[in-house]
Amino acid sequence: MRGGEQDLRAGLKALQLELSDDQVGQLLDYLDLIGKWTKVYNLTAVRDPAEMLTHHLLDSLAAVPPLRRHLQQAGLEQGASLLDVGAGAGLPGVVIAICCPAVQVTCVDTVAKKAAFIKQAALALKLPNLAGLHARVETIKQPFDVICSRAFASLPDFTQWSAEALAAHGVWMAMKGKHPADEIVALPAGMEVFHVEQLVVPGLTAERCMVWMRPCRPG
């Protein structure tokens, strides 16, 4: 068994997330890839492998079951597009691409080396449903079914900057720490928070939640 595999499998069990052996292998390969690139390019401040597993991998994996539920409810299990904004090292975008092969994931970042890392990860991990994009999110006009972020910006900024990239029936999925009550209050009129759910990350005591948003729609 590879280093970290036992803890990863225990975390997946706690999250009630079923993945194939190939997907588990891809997640571990992804973690190794982050470690290698971080030595040169400083992709992430977290460098300890055990800490990377909980703070990065399991933290991002906690978003997968809620995302799968949303896609099922929206009738998008067979194919959906997701934009990960301010993706950095690809968290949670790359993790979602591994766990949800039917989802076309685009990770956008304004830092060229981070977008380049995503492109390399797509090749190394053999993920045809993953793309890296070096751009400002405000310039993206292509419509996405889900726009997500993790520890990226305030909810008003996140939704405003990416509004042009939201599909007609699309939603925003923001991963946050503590419940961002102040940010929710600051959202502009015409924006609806339709669900806030607590996320329990195995091995992590810090609070985590996911905020689901959409434009107010008639009817």
Backbone as CSV, one residue per row, in Angstrom:
resi,resn,N_x,N_y,N_z,CA_x,CA_y,CA_z,C_x,C_y,C_z
1,MET,0.846,-1.204,0.000,0.000,0.000,0.000,0.879,1.250,0.000
2,ARG,0.544,2.202,-0.827,1.356,3.417,-0.962,1.232,4.305,0.275
3,GLY,2.215,5.186,0.433,2.171,6.146,1.527,0.945,7.031,1.414
4,GLY,0.209,7.136,2.496,-0.986,7.968,2.505,-2.248,7.252,2.057
5,GLU,-2.097,6.076,1.422,-3.274,5.394,0.872,-4.233,4.943,1.969
6,GLN,-3.679,4.419,3.055,-4.532,3.937,4.150,-5.378,5.084,4.724
7,ASP,-4.729,6.225,4.958,-5.443,7.380,5.511,-6.458,7.923,4.504
8,LEU,-6.099,7.899,3.224,-7.017,8.368,2.193,-8.253,7.472,2.137
9,ARG,-8.032,6.159,2.149,-9.171,5.232,2.086,-10.057,5.359,3.330
10,ALA,-9.434,5.592,4.483,-10.221,5.793,5.707,-11.044,7.069,5.593
11,GLY,-10.453,8.113,5.022,-11.163,9.375,4.826,-12.326,9.228,3.858
12,LEU,-12.102,8.477,2.780,-13.172,8.242,1.800,-14.334,7.487,2.434
13,LYS,-13.991,6.536,3.302,-15.035,5.770,3.995,-15.850,6.685,4.902
14,ALA,-15.155,7.573,5.622,-15.834,8.515,6.517,-16.739,9.465,5.731
15,LEU,-16.322,9.812,4.518,-17.114,10.711,3.658,-18.207,9.955,2.900
16,GLN,-18.206,8.605,3.048,-19.144,7.744,2.313,-19.031,7.986,0.808
17,LEU,-17.788,8.072,0.376,-17.488,8.358,-1.022,-16.819,7.127,-1.641
18,GLU,-17.495,6.511,-2.581,-16.969,5.308,-3.216,-16.209,5.676,-4.482
19,LEU,-14.949,5.271,-4.528,-14.110,5.513,-5.705,-13.440,4.207,-6.112
20,SER,-13.086,4.099,-7.380,-12.376,2.908,-7.858,-10.922,2.965,-7.407
21,ASP,-10.242,1.834,-7.521,-8.809,1.797,-7.185,-8.025,2.745,-8.081
22,ASP,-8.441,2.842,-9.347,-7.763,3.756,-10.277,-7.901,5.207,-9.808
23,GLN,-9.099,5.579,-9.351,-9.321,6.950,-8.877,-8.510,7.230,-7.609
24,VAL,-8.430,6.258,-6.714,-7.604,6.423,-5.507,-6.145,6.632,-5.917
25,GLY,-5.693,5.847,-6.899,-4.323,5.995,-7.407,-4.088,7.367,-8.012
26,GLN,-5.067,7.874,-8.766,-4.954,9.212,-9.359,-4.860,10.293,-8.281
27,LEU,-5.638,10.157,-7.214,-5.589,11.135,-6.121,-4.214,11.152,-5.462
28,LEU,-3.641,9.965,-5.249,-2.308,9.887,-4.630,-1.238,10.423,-5.582
29,ASP,-1.386,10.123,-6.878,-0.449,10.660,-7.873,-0.530,12.195,-7.915
30,TYR,-1.749,12.703,-7.802,-1.973,14.155,-7.799,-1.273,14.802,-6.602
31,LEU,-1.387,14.165,-5.453,-0.732,14.669,-4.250,0.788,14.699,-4.436
32,ASP,1.327,13.633,-5.054,2.770,13.578,-5.334,3.174,14.703,-6.285
33,LEU,2.319,14.954,-7.278,2.598,15.992,-8.273,2.629,17.382,-7.629
34,ILE,1.687,17.644,-6.734,1.686,18.927,-6.010,2.988,19.066,-5.227
35,GLY,3.387,17.991,-4.547,4.619,18.012,-3.749,5.839,18.339,-4.585
36,LYS,5.929,17.721,-5.773,7.083,17.959,-6.662,7.103,19.399,-7.173
37,TRP,5.970,19.881,-7.631,5.912,21.237,-8.189,6.090,22.306,-7.114
38,THR,5.609,22.022,-5.908,5.699,23.014,-4.825,7.148,23.286,-4.435
39,LYS,8.004,22.279,-4.576,9.428,22.464,-4.265,10.040,23.552,-5.148
40,VAL,9.540,23.677,-6.364,10.099,24.633,-7.318,9.252,25.901,-7.427
41,TYR,7.933,25.716,-7.492,7.045,26.837,-7.822,6.202,27.364,-6.663
42,ASN,6.333,26.736,-5.486,5.597,27.211,-4.319,4.079,27.299,-4.580
43,LEU,3.514,26.178,-5.061,2.085,26.135,-5.374,1.227,26.289,-4.120
44,THR,1.694,25.725,-3.023,0.906,25.727,-1.797,1.803,25.921,-0.583
45,ALA,1.255,26.530,0.450,2.024,26.757,1.687,2.151,25.476,2.500
46,VAL,1.214,24.545,2.291,1.234,23.274,3.034,2.174,22.317,2.324
47,ARG,3.193,21.830,3.051,4.203,20.975,2.419,4.302,19.594,3.047
48,ASP,3.815,19.448,4.285,3.865,18.156,4.959,2.850,17.210,4.299
49,PRO,3.291,16.008,3.859,2.388,15.100,3.139,1.112,14.753,3.911
50,ALA,1.233,14.506,5.221,0.047,14.156,6.012,-0.912,15.334,6.097
51,GLU,-0.345,16.536,6.225,-1.167,17.745,6.304,-1.812,18.032,4.938
52,MET,-1.072,17.760,3.874,-1.616,17.944,2.536,-2.819,17.034,2.307
53,LEU,-2.751,15.842,2.872,-3.844,14.882,2.714,-5.127,15.408,3.350
54,THR,-5.022,15.928,4.589,-6.234,16.401,5.272,-6.644,17.791,4.783
55,HIS,-5.688,18.740,4.749,-6.021,20.134,4.453,-6.336,20.381,2.975
56,HIS,-5.820,19.542,2.099,-6.052,19.734,0.667,-6.974,18.667,0.078
57,LEU,-6.512,17.400,0.160,-7.228,16.334,-0.544,-8.582,16.024,0.099
58,LEU,-8.579,15.694,1.382,-9.847,15.344,2.038,-10.776,16.553,2.122
59,ASP,-10.194,17.729,2.313,-10.988,18.965,2.350,-11.734,19.143,1.021
60,SER,-11.048,18.900,-0.089,-11.676,19.014,-1.406,-12.634,17.857,-1.679
61,LEU,-12.276,16.661,-1.230,-13.142,15.492,-1.429,-14.485,15.655,-0.722
62,ALA,-14.506,16.428,0.372,-15.755,16.653,1.106,-16.791,17.368,0.243
63,ALA,-16.332,18.035,-0.824,-17.248,18.746,-1.720,-17.895,17.830,-2.749
64,VAL,-17.329,16.641,-2.942,-17.797,15.771,-4.022,-19.203,15.209,-3.788
65,PRO,-19.520,14.657,-2.610,-20.890,14.140,-2.426,-21.973,15.206,-2.602
66,PRO,-21.826,16.429,-2.037,-22.839,17.459,-2.286,-22.948,17.834,-3.771
67,LEU,-21.807,17.881,-4.468,-21.827,18.203,-5.894,-22.562,17.113,-6.669
68,ARG,-22.264,15.863,-6.363,-22.944,14.753,-7.044,-24.451,14.817,-6.816
69,ARG,-24.868,15.145,-5.598,-26.302,15.251,-5.296,-26.943,16.364,-6.126
70,HIS,-26.245,17.496,-6.211,-26.785,18.612,-6.995,-26.930,18.226,-8.463
71,LEU,-25.908,17.599,-9.028,-25.947,17.232,-10.447,-27.073,16.235,-10.718
72,GLN,-27.286,15.328,-9.771,-28.374,14.352,-9.923,-29.731,15.062,-9.907
73,GLN,-29.896,15.973,-8.944,-31.162,16.704,-8.833,-31.407,17.587,-10.057
74,ALA,-30.330,18.094,-10.648,-30.453,18.978,-11.814,-30.509,18.214,-13.135
75,GLY,-30.433,16.878,-13.045,-30.457,16.062,-14.257,-29.196,16.165,-15.083
76,LEU,-28.064,16.412,-14.404,-26.795,16.623,-15.122,-25.766,15.517,-14.857
77,GLU,-26.247,14.328,-14.401,-25.274,13.266,-14.063,-24.470,12.812,-15.281
78,GLN,-25.105,12.890,-16.467,-24.451,12.373,-17.671,-23.471,13.355,-18.304
79,GLY,-23.480,14.583,-17.829,-22.559,15.562,-18.411,-22.825,16.948,-17.878
80,ALA,-21.798,17.586,-17.354,-21.928,18.939,-16.816,-20.594,19.643,-16.974
81,SER,-20.644,20.974,-16.898,-19.408,21.761,-16.968,-19.231,22.514,-15.659
82,LEU,-18.006,22.532,-15.168,-17.701,23.185,-13.901,-16.476,24.070,-14.053
83,LEU,-16.565,25.282,-13.535,-15.445,26.230,-13.531,-14.952,26.398,-12.102
84,ASP,-13.670,26.115,-11.874,-13.053,26.310,-10.559,-12.265,27.614,-10.620
85,VAL,-12.717,28.600,-9.849,-12.161,29.957,-9.914,-11.054,30.140,-8.877
86,GLY,-9.924,30.713,-9.311,-8.791,30.881,-8.401,-8.292,29.531,-7.948
87,ALA,-8.150,28.637,-8.936,-7.945,27.211,-8.648,-6.626,26.915,-7.944
88,GLY,-5.624,27.764,-8.120,-4.334,27.490,-7.484,-3.762,26.165,-7.960
89,ALA,-3.554,25.245,-7.014,-2.998,23.924,-7.356,-4.078,22.959,-7.838
90,GLY,-5.301,23.489,-8.047,-6.364,22.636,-8.582,-7.287,22.061,-7.538
91,LEU,-7.398,22.755,-6.419,-8.254,22.295,-5.326,-9.481,23.179,-5.243
92,PRO,-10.679,22.683,-5.447,-11.038,21.261,-5.601,-11.150,20.778,-7.048
93,GLY,-10.846,21.620,-8.061,-11.125,21.270,-9.450,-10.553,19.943,-9.909
94,VAL,-9.271,19.701,-9.656,-8.656,18.445,-10.104,-9.281,17.263,-9.383
95,VAL,-9.554,17.428,-8.101,-10.179,16.358,-7.305,-11.559,16.018,-7.883
96,ILE,-12.314,17.038,-8.258,-13.635,16.820,-8.862,-13.491,16.117,-10.209
97,ALA,-12.506,16.519,-11.001,-12.272,15.882,-12.308,-11.971,14.395,-12.150
98,ILE,-11.221,14.049,-11.111,-10.894,12.637,-10.848,-12.141,11.862,-10.417
99,CYS,-12.911,12.454,-9.515,-14.052,11.749,-8.919,-15.301,11.760,-9.788
100,CYS,-15.399,12.719,-10.693,-16.602,12.882,-11.527,-16.193,12.946,-12.997
101,PRO,-15.904,11.799,-13.610,-15.408,11.794,-14.997,-16.372,12.413,-16.007
102,ALA,-17.670,12.472,-15.681,-18.654,13.042,-16.613,-18.703,14.568,-16.540
103,VAL,-17.970,15.141,-15.596,-17.953,16.601,-15.444,-16.722,17.172,-16.149
104,GLN,-16.951,18.105,-17.064,-15.854,18.800,-17.731,-15.403,19.951,-16.834
105,VAL,-14.198,19.851,-16.286,-13.701,20.809,-15.301,-12.673,21.750,-15.939
106,THR,-12.887,23.047,-15.765,-11.906,24.052,-16.180,-11.432,24.790,-14.941
107,CYS,-10.132,24.779,-14.703,-9.541,25.492,-13.565,-8.902,26.778,-14.081
108,VAL,-9.386,27.899,-13.588,-8.856,29.180,-14.053,-8.062,29.865,-12.945
109,ASP,-6.920,30.429,-13.305,-6.106,31.162,-12.341,-5.373,32.276,-13.092
110,THR,-5.169,33.401,-12.405,-4.461,34.523,-13.029,-2.949,34.319,-13.005
111,VAL,-2.486,33.317,-12.246,-1.045,33.030,-12.158,-0.690,31.955,-13.187
112,ALA,0.179,32.305,-14.115,0.494,31.426,-15.243,1.029,30.068,-14.793
113,LYS,1.908,30.042,-13.792,2.516,28.766,-13.381,1.466,27.820,-12.783
114,LYS,0.423,28.395,-12.173,-0.629,27.542,-11.601,-1.502,26.951,-12.708
115,ALA,-1.816,27.745,-13.714,-2.561,27.225,-14.865,-1.743,26.166,-15.597
116,ALA,-0.433,26.379,-15.682,0.452,25.405,-16.334,0.471,24.096,-15.548
117,PHE,0.434,24.194,-14.230,0.407,22.989,-13.393,-0.852,22.172,-13.666
118,ILE,-1.997,22.843,-13.806,-3.250,22.142,-14.086,-3.149,21.395,-15.414
119,LYS,-2.580,22.049,-16.417,-2.413,21.404,-17.725,-1.514,20.177,-17.613
120,GLN,-0.455,20.295,-16.816,0.452,19.167,-16.604,-0.256,18.044,-15.861
121,ALA,-1.070,18.410,-14.864,-1.817,17.405,-14.093,-2.781,16.643,-15.003
122,ALA,-3.438,17.349,-15.921,-4.379,16.703,-16.840,-3.662,15.650,-17.689
123,LEU,-2.433,15.965,-18.120,-1.649,15.020,-18.913,-1.139,13.859,-18.060
124,ALA,-0.527,14.194,-16.919,0.090,13.179,-16.075,-0.935,12.205,-15.487
125,LEU,-2.118,12.724,-15.152,-3.145,11.889,-14.519,-4.127,11.312,-15.539
126,LYS,-3.887,11.635,-16.824,-4.749,11.143,-17.913,-6.214,11.519,-17.671
127,LEU,-6.429,12.828,-17.547,-7.780,13.349,-17.298,-8.231,14.190,-18.496
128,PRO,-8.915,13.567,-19.457,-9.374,14.318,-20.635,-10.458,15.347,-20.291
129,ASN,-11.046,15.233,-19.098,-12.119,16.157,-18.690,-11.599,17.327,-17.863
130,LEU,-10.265,17.548,-17.882,-9.658,18.625,-17.094,-8.890,19.584,-17.999
131,ALA,-9.117,20.884,-17.797,-8.381,21.901,-18.560,-7.907,22.997,-17.611
132,GLY,-6.731,23.540,-17.894,-6.198,24.674,-17.140,-6.262,25.918,-18.000
133,LEU,-6.648,27.032,-17.402,-6.817,28.273,-18.158,-6.158,29.424,-17.420
134,HIS,-5.232,30.115,-18.111,-4.573,31.290,-17.530,-5.351,32.516,-17.967
135,ALA,-6.171,33.062,-17.072,-7.028,34.201,-17.436,-7.623,34.811,-16.175
136,ARG,-8.202,35.977,-16.344,-9.028,36.568,-15.286,-10.441,36.043,-15.484
137,VAL,-11.078,35.666,-14.396,-12.403,35.050,-14.512,-13.406,35.998,-15.161
138,GLU,-13.205,37.311,-14.980,-14.129,38.291,-15.564,-14.175,38.231,-17.087
139,THR,-13.137,37.659,-17.700,-13.072,37.624,-19.166,-13.742,36.382,-19.747
140,ILE,-14.175,35.470,-18.911,-14.760,34.207,-19.392,-16.249,34.389,-19.677
141,LYS,-16.646,34.086,-20.898,-18.055,34.227,-21.299,-18.720,32.873,-21.543
142,GLN,-17.899,31.825,-21.650,-18.447,30.479,-21.878,-19.317,30.076,-20.680
143,PRO,-20.529,29.530,-20.907,-21.415,29.220,-19.782,-21.070,27.909,-19.073
144,PHE,-21.070,27.947,-17.748,-20.799,26.763,-16.935,-21.997,26.442,-16.044
145,ASP,-22.255,25.138,-15.867,-23.377,24.689,-15.027,-23.118,24.950,-13.551
146,VAL,-21.860,24.808,-13.141,-21.469,25.052,-11.746,-20.185,25.873,-11.745
147,ILE,-20.167,26.926,-10.939,-18.929,27.703,-10.742,-18.560,27.559,-9.279
148,CYS,-17.371,27.050,-9.025,-16.988,26.799,-7.631,-15.722,27.556,-7.261
149,SER,-15.524,27.716,-5.964,-14.292,28.303,-5.440,-14.050,27.734,-4.055
150,ARG,-12.791,27.772,-3.651,-12.410,27.295,-2.321,-11.463,28.329,-1.734
151,ALA,-11.919,28.971,-0.656,-11.085,29.980,0.016,-10.546,30.995,-0.989
152,PHE,-11.433,31.502,-1.849,-10.987,32.367,-2.945,-11.215,33.849,-2.651
153,ALA,-12.445,34.248,-2.447,-12.778,35.666,-2.249,-14.096,35.732,-1.502
154,SER,-14.528,36.942,-1.182,-15.834,37.089,-0.528,-16.930,36.637,-1.495
155,LEU,-18.068,36.239,-0.961,-19.164,35.773,-1.814,-19.616,36.852,-2.812
156,PRO,-19.751,38.132,-2.382,-20.131,39.158,-3.369,-19.125,39.285,-4.514
157,ASP,-17.827,39.282,-4.194,-16.805,39.396,-5.242,-16.796,38.155,-6.147
158,PHE,-16.841,36.992,-5.522,-16.812,35.732,-6.276,-17.951,35.674,-7.296
159,THR,-19.154,35.982,-6.861,-20.306,35.897,-7.770,-20.305,37.020,-8.808
160,GLN,-19.884,38.203,-8.403,-19.856,39.328,-9.349,-18.829,39.096,-10.456
161,TRP,-17.621,38.680,-10.061,-16.548,38.493,-11.033,-16.856,37.382,-12.027
162,SER,-17.595,36.370,-11.599,-17.820,35.207,-12.466,-19.219,35.163,-13.074
163,ALA,-20.011,36.214,-12.877,-21.417,36.209,-13.304,-21.587,35.926,-14.796
164,GLU,-20.666,36.440,-15.617,-20.790,36.273,-17.072,-20.570,34.824,-17.510
165,ALA,-19.964,34.025,-16.631,-19.657,32.636,-16.980,-20.713,31.656,-16.474
166,LEU,-21.765,32.163,-15.835,-22.790,31.284,-15.279,-23.831,30.950,-16.341
167,ALA,-24.117,29.665,-16.524,-25.137,29.233,-17.471,-26.517,29.687,-16.984
168,ALA,-27.487,29.643,-17.891,-28.837,30.146,-17.583,-29.417,29.518,-16.318
169,HIS,-29.168,28.243,-16.123,-29.673,27.571,-14.918,-28.520,27.124,-14.027
170,GLY,-27.400,27.845,-14.113,-26.221,27.481,-13.345,-26.295,27.909,-11.890
171,VAL,-25.359,27.380,-11.079,-25.287,27.710,-9.656,-23.834,27.974,-9.263
172,TRP,-23.687,28.717,-8.178,-22.369,28.894,-7.560,-22.239,27.983,-6.354
173,MET,-21.059,27.422,-6.186,-20.770,26.521,-5.070,-19.491,27.033,-4.404
174,ALA,-19.633,27.672,-3.253,-18.469,28.273,-2.588,-18.103,27.488,-1.336
175,MET,-16.863,27.013,-1.280,-16.368,26.315,-0.087,-15.779,27.345,0.860
176,LYS,-16.296,27.347,2.084,-15.893,28.331,3.083,-15.504,27.646,4.385
177,GLY,-14.925,28.448,5.295,-14.623,27.938,6.630,-15.868,28.066,7.499
178,LYS,-15.857,29.048,8.382,-17.037,29.287,9.209,-18.175,29.841,8.353
179,HIS,-19.400,29.697,8.842,-20.573,30.200,8.132,-20.389,31.698,7.853
180,PRO,-20.361,32.103,6.574,-20.030,33.498,6.231,-21.274,34.410,6.264
181,ALA,-21.876,34.545,7.434,-23.133,35.304,7.555,-22.996,36.727,7.023
182,ASP,-21.894,37.401,7.356,-21.693,38.789,6.905,-21.617,38.880,5.382
183,GLU,-20.951,37.914,4.760,-20.829,37.918,3.299,-22.182,37.642,2.635
184,ILE,-22.968,36.772,3.240,-24.291,36.462,2.691,-25.179,37.702,2.729
185,VAL,-25.130,38.430,3.847,-25.913,39.671,3.981,-25.479,40.693,2.933
186,ALA,-24.191,40.688,2.585,-23.641,41.681,1.647,-23.912,41.344,0.182
187,LEU,-24.495,40.177,-0.093,-24.800,39.824,-1.483,-25.831,40.794,-2.050
188,PRO,-25.703,41.145,-3.309,-26.635,42.119,-3.898,-28.039,41.544,-4.062
189,ALA,-28.997,42.435,-4.210,-30.364,42.006,-4.512,-30.337,41.234,-5.833
190,GLY,-31.205,40.265,-5.928,-31.208,39.457,-7.145,-30.370,38.197,-7.009
191,MET,-29.766,37.998,-5.832,-28.948,36.816,-5.577,-29.603,35.999,-4.474
192,GLU,-29.717,34.705,-4.691,-30.382,33.832,-3.719,-29.404,32.791,-3.181
193,VAL,-29.278,32.715,-1.852,-28.550,31.613,-1.217,-29.596,30.527,-0.948
194,PHE,-29.541,29.433,-1.710,-30.605,28.439,-1.575,-30.223,27.261,-0.696
195,HIS,-28.975,27.200,-0.269,-28.582,26.112,0.638,-27.211,26.428,1.244
196,VAL,-27.069,26.193,2.519,-25.761,26.234,3.189,-25.629,24.921,3.943
197,GLU,-24.586,24.171,3.664,-24.432,22.898,4.367,-23.064,22.799,5.034
198,GLN,-23.066,22.211,6.213,-21.831,21.988,6.938,-21.083,20.810,6.316
199,LEU,-19.779,20.946,6.191,-18.950,19.859,5.688,-18.088,19.334,6.827
200,VAL,-18.054,18.037,6.979,-17.192,17.419,7.986,-16.018,16.784,7.253
201,VAL,-14.821,17.314,7.507,-13.619,16.819,6.839,-12.882,15.879,7.783
202,PRO,-12.715,14.610,7.407,-12.014,13.660,8.276,-10.615,14.154,8.648
203,GLY,-10.310,14.145,9.935,-8.991,14.547,10.407,-8.804,16.034,10.564
204,LEU,-9.867,16.816,10.283,-9.771,18.271,10.369,-10.818,18.787,11.355
205,THR,-10.367,19.524,12.358,-11.313,20.026,13.366,-11.895,21.385,12.978
206,ALA,-11.243,22.080,12.064,-11.710,23.410,11.665,-13.082,23.325,11.002
207,GLU,-13.858,24.391,11.147,-15.189,24.434,10.532,-15.085,24.581,9.024
208,ARG,-15.985,23.911,8.339,-16.083,24.001,6.885,-17.557,24.017,6.501
209,CYS,-17.893,24.820,5.498,-19.257,24.787,4.988,-19.245,25.066,3.491
210,MET,-20.361,24.754,2.850,-20.507,25.016,1.432,-21.745,25.888,1.231
211,VAL,-21.573,26.976,0.497,-22.668,27.908,0.241,-23.086,27.781,-1.221
212,TRP,-24.374,27.463,-1.433,-24.922,27.326,-2.780,-25.719,28.579,-3.115
213,MET,-25.459,29.168,-4.276,-26.123,30.415,-4.667,-26.569,30.349,-6.127
214,ARG,-27.570,31.178,-6.442,-28.018,31.329,-7.828,-28.704,32.676,-7.963
215,PRO,-28.800,33.199,-9.165,-29.572,34.409,-9.362,-31.056,34.121,-9.082
216,CYS,-31.753,35.076,-8.547,-33.198,34.904,-8.345,-33.849,34.741,-9.724
217,ARG,-34.649,33.711,-9.857,-35.269,33.428,-11.148,-36.790,33.474,-11.010
218,PRO,-37.467,34.029,-11.978,-38.919,34.115,-11.895,-39.565,32.748,-11.799
219,GLY,-40.581,32.657,-10.955,-41.316,31.404,-10.795,-40.585,30.444,-9.919
